[in-house]
Amino acid sequence: MPDDRWLVVGLGNPDDEYGGTRHNPGADTARVIAERHGRPFARNRKIRCELADVKVGGRPVSLVIPESYMNLSGGPVQAAARWLKVPAQRVVVVHDDIDLAFGRLRIKQGGGHGGHNGLRDIERALGTRDWHRVRIGIGRPPGRMDPADFVLRSFTAAERTGIDVTIQQAADAVEHLVEHGLASAQQRYHAANP
C-alpha cells in the first residue's frame, strides 16, 4: 500500500526571536497539533526543520516548522516534501494573512501568494501552486504602517486571547482537511468562521 502521508507546514520566524508575533500563528498551529497527539518536535538537520510525526484519521502526517526565517521557507519545505516523498497536493501550509480580518480562517488549494514572501518562496521552491493553505487572519496594519513591520509585532493581550482560539480552530481545520478533504473542511470552517 503506498504511503498516503501528508506534510503540514507551520510557517513562522524563529521562535526565540519572534515567538508571539503576528507572523507566527502557522508555527503555533503545528505545535498545537503535535501537543494534541503527545508528539514533541525534534530537530531534523536533513530538512532544516523541526519535525513531529502524528496520525490523523489513520493517515500519517508529518508536521514541520522550518528553522529558517519566513522569507526563506521554500528550501526547507522542498527538502521536507522530497525527503518524506509527499506530493504538493498533500502539502498543507498554515500561515498568517493580513488580507483576512483578524481571527478569520480560510482554507484553499492553489492560488497566488498575495505578497506573502514565505508563500512566494515555497511556490518558487516547489515549482507549483497546487498545495493547500490554511490562512489565519491577522488583520491589516493600522494607518500607514509598513506590513513588514506589522507582522513582526506581538499581539496585544486582548488579541492574544482571540488568536489563541483561532489557532485551535486552525488545528481543527488542518485535521479535518487531512481526514475528510478540502470541500468538507471549507464547508465546515468557512461557515463556522464567517
N, C-alpha and C positions, 0 to 999 in steps of 0.2 A: 504494500500500500504506500503511495507516495506521501511524503511529509506535507501536510497542509498548514505548515507553520505560518503565523502572522508575525510581522515586525511592527511594534508600536514605538514610535519615536517621540519622546518628550523634549520639546525644544526649550532652551533657556541659555543663559550665560552661566559661567562657573558660579556655583552657589556660594562659595566662600567670599566672593566679591559682590555678587549681585542677587543673592537669595532674598526673596521677598519683594523683588521689583516687578513691574508690570510686564517685563519680557519673559518671566519665568513660570507662568501658570502651566505651560505644557510639561515642563520637567516635574512640577509639583503633582500633576495628574498621574504621570508614570509612577511616581513614588507612592501615591495613594493606592494604585492598583497592586503594586508589589506588596505593600503592607497588608492589604486585604487578604492576600494569599500567603502571608507569612514568609515571603521570599526576600531576603536582603539583596541589595545591589552589590556587585563586585566589579572591580576594575578589570577590563579586558584590553590589554595592550595591542592585540592584533587589530582591533577595530576602533581603538581610541574612544571607547565609550564605557560607561558603567552599564552593566548587564544584569538582568534578573529574568529567569525563565519561570513562567506560570502556565496553568491550563485554564482555559475559559471555554465552558461548554464542551469539554473533552478535547479541544483543539490546543496544540502547543502555541504559546505566544511568547516571543522574546521582547522584553521591554528594554529599551536603550535610552540613555541620556548621553549625548555627545559631550566629550570633555572640552571641545573647542568653544570658542566664542560663537555666538549666534550666527554671525555673518559667514562663518566658515563651517557650517553644519554639513554641507554636501559630502565632503570627503569621508567623514565617519559614517554617515548614513549609507553611502555607496559601499563602503567596506563591510558594514554590518549586513546589508542585503546580500552581498556576494558571498560572504563567509557562511551565512546562515541559509543560503540558497532560497531566498524569498523573492518572488517576482514583485515588480512595482504594484501590481493590482492587489497585493496583500500587505502593502505598507500603509500604516496609518500614522500621520504626523499630527501631533497635538500642539497647538500654538496660540499665542495671543493675537488679537486682531483689533486694530484701532478703528476699523470701519464698522465694527459691530458695537451697539450700545453696551455699556458696562453690564456684565453679568449675563449677557445673551449667549446662547450656544447654537452653533450651526455645524452641520455635517455635510460633506460633499465629496465627490470624487472628481479629480481633474480640476481644470480652471487655472487662472493666472496666479501670479504671486502677489498682486496688489501692492507692490512696493515693499513687501516684506523681504529683507535681504537674506534671511535664513531660508525662506522658501525658494527664493531665486537661486541660491547656491545648491539646494537639493535638486531642483529642476535641472540645473546645468549638469550636476554630477550623475544623476540617474538617466539623463537624456530623454526624459518623458515627463508629462504632467499627470499621467494616469495612476495616481495614488490617492488614497483617502486623506481627508483633512478633518480634524475636529477643531473648530475655530472657537476660541474663548474671547468674548468681547471685553475689552478694557476701556472702551470709550475714546473719544477724541481729546487731544491736548487742549488745554484752556487757552483762549486768546490766540496769540501768535507764537506760542511755544513751539519750538522745533520738535517734531515727532521723535527724533533720535534722542533728545533729552528726556522727553516724556516717558518713553518706555523704560528708561533706566532709573526712574524714580520709584520709591517704595509706595505701596498703597497706604492710605490713611488708615487709622484704626477702624473706622466705620466701614471703609471699603474692604478691609481685610476680612471682616466677618462675611460680607457678601460674596467676595471672590472665593472664599473657602467653600461656601455652599455650591458655587458654580463648578469648582474643581471636583467636588464629589459627584456632581451631575455629569461632568465630562468623563470621569472614570466609569460611571454607569453607562454612558453613551458608547464609549470605546468597547466595553464588554458586550453590549447589545449588538453593536456593529459586527463584531467578530462572530458572535453566536447566531445572529438572525439576519444579517445582511443590511445593505445600505438603505433600501426603501423602508424597511421596518424601523430602523434607527431614526431616520428622518421623520417618519410619521409620529413616532413616539416622542422624540425630544424636541422637535420643532413645535409641535402642538403644545407641549408642556412648557415651552420656553418662548412665548410669542415675542 
